[in-house]
């Protein structure tokens, strides 16, 4: 039979102190004494005394934990002036995680994997958002103006609150929160993009992440799953185009050519 191993111990939290440890031990001892008293059916006066001692120990532990958390928070915020891009910034941006699998790959292997997953493409000219008409003119009907309801719907579709952001580093949950402050400016930006038929180049670029596949060779392109992270603003514009039937208008103009 395999040897039975003990369960791994819990990691200490950032606000833990020796005083809290002593109070927790006292609280545990008071809880056990009160439980023994109830099982052995002692007098009511002894049970009330032990119950009162248990409540006092729990209250002291709760107050000590709250005081330690407040003190740790103040020390944490005090580091903002010394290192604004350090631990507080990483916590807010949700970047407190281990190294990416791509960082552990050697440069030659990384280049070989990327070349295998993304071979050299053929020359390609992307179509315009608002293609010209058959007679050489532009479309007669301009794109509809974006309403606040459509913008709120498009931003509300950002369900991946914990998904990694694109190259701009702005996650979707930040846009959801900032909509009430930047909604007007974001609406004007989307209106200008639709009116001019411009989809800016930076929104077409993504951040490549290679996720290893279990059971596949680690030195082959087939052993990685490529993920391209796009900016959330670009996704909002695409959803607005679909909602406002901008794509259907473009397809109609292409058919006329």
Secondary structure, 3 states (H helix, E strand, C coil): CCCCCCCCCCCCCCCCCHHHHHHHHHHHHHHHHHHHHHHCCCCHHHHHHHHHHHHHHHHHHHHHHHHHHHHHHHHHHHHHHHCCCCHHHHHHCCCCCCCCHHHHCCHHHHHHHHHHHCCCCCCCCCCCCCCCCCCCCCCCCCCCCCCHHHHHHHHHCCCCCCCCCCCCCCCHHHHHHHHHHHHHHHHHHHHHHHHHCCCCHHHHCCEEEEEECCCCCCCCHHHEEEEEECCHHHHHHHHHHHHCCHHHHHHHHHHHC
